[in-house]
Amino acid sequence: MGIKINIETCTGCASCVAVCPFGVMEIKDDKAYVNVGCTLCGACKEACAFEAVIIEEEAKAPAAEGHRGIWVFAEQREGEIKSVGYELLSRGRELADSLQAEPSGRGLKTELCAVCLGNNIKNAEQLIAYGADKVFLVDDPALGSQSEDLYAGALVKLIQEHKPEIVLVGATSLGRSLIPRVAATLQTGLTADCTDLAIDTEKRLLLQTRPAFGGNIMATIICEAKRPQMATVRPRVFAKKPFSGRQGQIIKVDFDKAAVTSKTRLLSFVADLKEKIKIEDADIIVSGGRGLEKPENFKLIEELARVMGAAVGSSRPPVDEGWIPYSHQVGQTGKTVRPKLYIACGISGSVQHLAGMQTSECIVAINNDPNAPIFEIATYGIVGDLFKVVPMMIDKLKG
Ligand SMILES: Cc1cc2nc3c(=O)[nH]c(=O)nc-3n(C[C@H](O)[C@H](O)[C@H](O)COP(=O)(O)OP(=O)(O)OC[C@H]3O[C@@H](n4cnc5c(N)ncnc54)[C@H](O)[C@@H]3O)c2cc1C
């Protein structure tokens, strides 16, 4: 898409300058001029009485031609495939099946494929158990260090060769760094941090839902003109659903070292030693919020977590205040968690916090305000002072 000014009809009336919400229009030599930063929103076109603003649309349909199938990037670390790969395959299976059933599907099978890059990758056949029809396995010592540009190069090559219509990736540190490179190279769209994915079966479009405007609305984004349609989804947004007795194919692909080079080198990997149990892997999380009042009161949360064998979570204010590291933050700009039990202490239940924990199996909220929004989604609510309730719980559990 692009914007042009027809200088034959432009009168330099400046009505486009007045309406441009981004301030990128100006009048130069009595004609409208578009500066860098135009989003093609169309406000100037609507305001122009002389039809001097032309917004060119790209042809939409042909991009989809020849693209078929859903791919999931199955991330691994030290050869172990990460849970988010299985989660995306479980959802990907449902999406592939709905595309299969599409009326104009012309009887063609919509395959679900996993792509796994790394060195000494273990249990690749598990990807088939979670829904993959095919697994593209690129196993090479050069891919052992999770170098983003090597991964991006290898992934781009595979996508160009096999032309999937959809590519799904976990919104992990690696995924967030790797996949924009892939999307930019392929010149296609990418929707980050989706909280839901569905299919418009009629148009074979991926409906990518994610929070927008600070979490106040949920936007459903489509990529009509380009293929593949690409989305990232945070770990734990979708549940893992293994199938029994599934058959599939593992295709070993050579890594073409000559074709893909890296500008970066991983010197060392330093694990977060403060994080005893990772919240994204924990079955039980005890979280503290601003209701704790001061940093030293987090000890209460840590003690309850210790006696329950739980991980410690937090809402954003304690992280912003420096009471606890960011790796513990749950929510829209923190981590998404899906534990069996989530105990929220002194947390009000803002939409941004709920975005990261509302799919927990059981939620217990402790809050002294009976009208706190957290009680609307809590399985069990305790209206009371956390400084009295939490010590009682610790005593009972120590018991
Ligand atoms: C773009 C954006 C992204 C954001 N991302 C996140 C995010 O990822 N995660 C996140 O959490 N927030 C996020 N926020 C912030 C969010 O909007 C809220 O401000 C935040 O979640 C509130 O944290 P809180 O519940 O701990 O604090 P508050 O809203 O201040 O609530 C404190 C609660 O503690 C209760 N309380 C006080 N004293 C006691 C006591 N003695 N006993 C029991 N209860 C008590 C109060 O009744 C109150 O309900 C984001 C905001 C924006 C704009």
The ligand as an SDF file (V2000), in Angstrom:
LIG
                    3D

 53 58  0  0  0  0  0  0  0  0999 V2000
   -0.0110   -1.2490   29.6210 C   0  0  0  0  0  0  0  0  0  0  0  0
   -0.1320   -1.7770   31.0190 C   0  0  0  0  0  0  0  0  0  0  0  0
    0.3540   -3.0240   31.3070 C   0  0  0  0  0  0  0  0  0  0  0  0
    0.2370   -3.5420   32.5950 C   0  0  0  0  0  0  0  0  0  0  0  0
    0.7180   -4.8060   32.8520 N   0  0  0  0  0  0  0  0  0  0  0  0
    0.5040   -5.3410   34.0600 C   0  0  0  0  0  0  0  0  0  0  0  0
    0.9170   -6.6710   34.3460 C   0  0  0  0  0  0  0  0  0  0  0  0
    1.5370   -7.3520   33.5330 O   0  0  0  0  0  0  0  0  0  0  0  0
    0.6370   -7.1760   35.5660 N   0  0  0  0  0  0  0  0  0  0  0  0
   -0.0180   -6.4670   36.5320 C   0  0  0  0  0  0  0  0  0  0  0  0
   -0.2610   -6.9900   37.6210 O   0  0  0  0  0  0  0  0  0  0  0  0
   -0.3790   -5.1840   36.2940 N   0  0  0  0  0  0  0  0  0  0  0  0
   -0.1280   -4.6080   35.0960 C   0  0  0  0  0  0  0  0  0  0  0  0
   -0.4840   -3.3260   34.8810 N   0  0  0  0  0  0  0  0  0  0  0  0
   -0.9310   -2.5050   36.0450 C   0  0  0  0  0  0  0  0  0  0  0  0
   -2.4000   -2.6970   36.3580 C   0  0  0  0  0  0  0  0  0  0  0  0
   -3.1770   -1.7910   35.6160 O   0  0  0  0  0  0  0  0  0  0  0  0
   -2.6750   -2.4620   37.8450 C   0  0  0  0  0  0  0  0  0  0  0  0
   -2.2340   -1.1610   38.2000 O   0  0  0  0  0  0  0  0  0  0  0  0
   -2.0010   -3.4660   38.7560 C   0  0  0  0  0  0  0  0  0  0  0  0
   -2.2810   -4.7770   38.3480 O   0  0  0  0  0  0  0  0  0  0  0  0
   -2.4860   -3.2780   40.1780 C   0  0  0  0  0  0  0  0  0  0  0  0
   -1.7180   -4.0660   41.0360 O   0  0  0  0  0  0  0  0  0  0  0  0
   -2.2720   -4.4930   42.4450 P   0  0  0  0  0  0  0  0  0  0  0  0
   -3.5530   -5.2420   42.2910 O   0  0  0  0  0  0  0  0  0  0  0  0
   -1.1660   -5.1610   43.1710 O   0  0  0  0  0  0  0  0  0  0  0  0
   -2.5000   -3.0770   43.1540 O   0  0  0  0  0  0  0  0  0  0  0  0
   -3.8300   -2.3150   43.4950 P   0  0  0  0  0  0  0  0  0  0  0  0
   -4.7140   -2.1980   42.3150 O   0  0  0  0  0  0  0  0  0  0  0  0
   -3.4290   -1.0670   44.1840 O   0  0  0  0  0  0  0  0  0  0  0  0
   -4.5780   -3.2580   44.5200 O   0  0  0  0  0  0  0  0  0  0  0  0
   -4.1200   -3.5440   45.7970 C   0  0  0  0  0  0  0  0  0  0  0  0
   -5.1890   -4.3750   46.4500 C   0  0  0  0  0  0  0  0  0  0  0  0
   -4.7470   -4.7830   47.7120 O   0  0  0  0  0  0  0  0  0  0  0  0
   -5.8640   -4.7630   48.6050 C   0  0  0  0  0  0  0  0  0  0  0  0
   -5.3330   -4.6140   49.9630 N   0  0  0  0  0  0  0  0  0  0  0  0
   -4.7280   -3.5330   50.5260 C   0  0  0  0  0  0  0  0  0  0  0  0
   -4.3540   -3.8240   51.7970 N   0  0  0  0  0  0  0  0  0  0  0  0
   -4.7480   -5.1050   52.0560 C   0  0  0  0  0  0  0  0  0  0  0  0
   -4.6540   -5.9700   53.1720 C   0  0  0  0  0  0  0  0  0  0  0  0
   -4.0390   -5.5910   54.3140 N   0  0  0  0  0  0  0  0  0  0  0  0
   -5.1840   -7.2110   53.0710 N   0  0  0  0  0  0  0  0  0  0  0  0
   -5.8020   -7.6180   51.9340 C   0  0  0  0  0  0  0  0  0  0  0  0
   -5.9180   -6.8400   50.8290 N   0  0  0  0  0  0  0  0  0  0  0  0
   -5.3820   -5.6060   50.8890 C   0  0  0  0  0  0  0  0  0  0  0  0
   -6.6880   -3.5620   48.1520 C   0  0  0  0  0  0  0  0  0  0  0  0
   -8.0500   -3.7000   48.5350 O   0  0  0  0  0  0  0  0  0  0  0  0
   -6.5250   -3.6310   46.6450 C   0  0  0  0  0  0  0  0  0  0  0  0
   -7.5790   -4.3630   46.0500 O   0  0  0  0  0  0  0  0  0  0  0  0
   -0.3710   -2.7820   33.6150 C   0  0  0  0  0  0  0  0  0  0  0  0
   -0.8590   -1.5150   33.3020 C   0  0  0  0  0  0  0  0  0  0  0  0
   -0.7400   -1.0230   32.0380 C   0  0  0  0  0  0  0  0  0  0  0  0
   -1.2960    0.3510   31.7260 C   0  0  0  0  0  0  0  0  0  0  0  0
  1  2  1  0
  2  3  1  0
  2 52  2  0
  3  4  2  0
  4  5  1  0
  4 50  1  0
  5  6  2  0
  6  7  1  0
  6 13  1  0
  7  8  2  0
  7  9  1  0
  9 10  1  0
 10 11  2  0
 10 12  1  0
 12 13  2  0
 13 14  1  0
 14 15  1  0
 14 50  1  0
 15 16  1  0
 16 17  1  0
 16 18  1  0
 18 19  1  0
 18 20  1  0
 20 21  1  0
 20 22  1  0
 22 23  1  0
 23 24  1  0
 24 25  2  0
 24 26  1  0
 24 27  1  0
 27 28  1  0
 28 29  2  0
 28 30  1  0
 28 31  1  0
 31 32  1  0
 32 33  1  0
 33 34  1  0
 33 48  1  0
 34 35  1  0
 35 36  1  0
 35 46  1  0
 36 37  1  0
 36 45  1  0
 37 38  2  0
 38 39  1  0
 39 40  1  0
 39 45  2  0
 40 41  1  0
 40 42  2  0
 42 43  1  0
 43 44  2  0
 44 45  1  0
 46 47  1  0
 46 48  1  0
 48 49  1  0
 50 51  2  0
 51 52  1  0
 52 53  1  0
M  END
$$$$
